Amino acid sequence: MPDVDWKSSLISQMSFAWEYMFAPRMAGLTDEEYLWAPVADVWTVHPGENGNSPTINPQMHADPAPFTTIAWRMHHMTDFFTKRRVNHFGDPAAEEMDAPVTLSAAEGMANLTHAYERWKNALDTMPTDHLYAPCGPSEHHFSEYPIADLILHINREFIHHAAECALLRDLYRQKDTLG
């Protein structure tokens, strides 16, 4: 059986999803699409009160999970790429942990691209044997799981939310035909 370069495989899975499935589908994303809420009671990004910074519905577990806009999903992806990179490869005491919230599709995509690229760079420069190190206390109940499991989880989360964003763009394009 040939040796497998697991680090390369994990990074390639995420990179393929970004480069061929997500980024091309988000090209030209408008602010209207970014904030489109086709149903009531959605989690999204909201204008700040009295000209303050925009806000976002909290990222918490709810059952059933609410419908979320592309803006909320892109912020969520930016947030998990940022927090995981800072917690596992950065300096949590010195670096910003909260992803910026924006009402602009272009800014949202720029923020997400920046967070993704920093996460990917951290993985690229990580020693391969770090894949087997425990995640540590920042992953709470999963602290003893290996970093490889965390990377698989992040890949799965990214692919899941990227597909949702693509579907929402498809629905938005056909919004006048929705019954």
Secondary structure, DSSP 4 states (H G I P E B T S, - for coil): -----HHHHHHHHHHHIIIIIIHHHHTT--HHHHH---SSS-B-EEPPGGGPPPEE------SSPPPB-HHHHHHHHHHHHHHHHHHHHS-TTTS--SPPP-S-HHHHHHHHHHHHHHHHHHHHHS-GGGGGSB--GGGGGGTTSBHHHHHHHHHHHHHHHHHHHHHHHHHHHTGGG--
